[in-house]
Amino acid sequence: MVNLGPDKWTAGPPWGFNGTGTLCQIQFKIIKASCQDIAGKFVFDPEWTILVNTTHSTGIPYASVAGNYAFCFEGRVVHTVTWETQSFTIITTSNCLIKKDSVILDQPNKSLQFNVTCCEIGQLCSINITIPTDLLNAGLEEWEVYVNGEPVEYQILATNLTHNVLNIEFTCNTEISEVTIKGTEVIPEFPALTVLLTLMLAGAAILMFRKRIK
């Protein structure tokens, strides 16, 4: 039997074993993550938890072991953005929540988009994002950053031939905010038809050149 509280008993099948063993385990799910490390434990209250020998109506001694759990907030997230046959790595570091591989390339608008989940309204959200120049690029003062469609300021933390690192800060007015980063240069689009026509023209030019030589 399992005591669920005063006058609440649940009958169960006889276990029929001797010795030691695990009688209970607790499994749970965190339904809303925190922006900081959290930890806690479960323990059975000895005043409400008893084991009874139903044959002799006597109590059975037991040891209650506390169950510890921990949630470690991972502020650094590595994303993969794929355009046609090429893949690029984008890194975000934030005190807010950004899901892995949630960064999307909007190639026609030369922009990146992703959602940020704030831990509380009024929080100052800070994001560092590392963007490959081959994917999206702009001059130091040519970037545009929007949060929920409203322009916000940014800082260039680092820049070189391969990557730009931007810092974005804004106050969370909603639980989920959409961030858009617009550049001036984006990876070009090479449709399969264009590539095929280019190869055909190159092949025709080679044939004409060979005929002239003969």
Secondary structure, 3 states (H helix, E strand, C coil): CEECCCCCEECCCCCCCCCCCCCCCCCCCCCCCCCCCEEEEECCCCCCCCCEECCCCEECCCCCCCEEEEECCCCEEEEEEEECCEEEEEEEEECCECCCCCCEEECCCCEEEEEEECCCCCCEEEEEEEEECCCEECCCCCCEEEECCEEECEEEEEECCCEEEEEEEEECCCCEEEEEEECCEECCCCCHHHHHHHHHHHHHHHHHHHHHHC
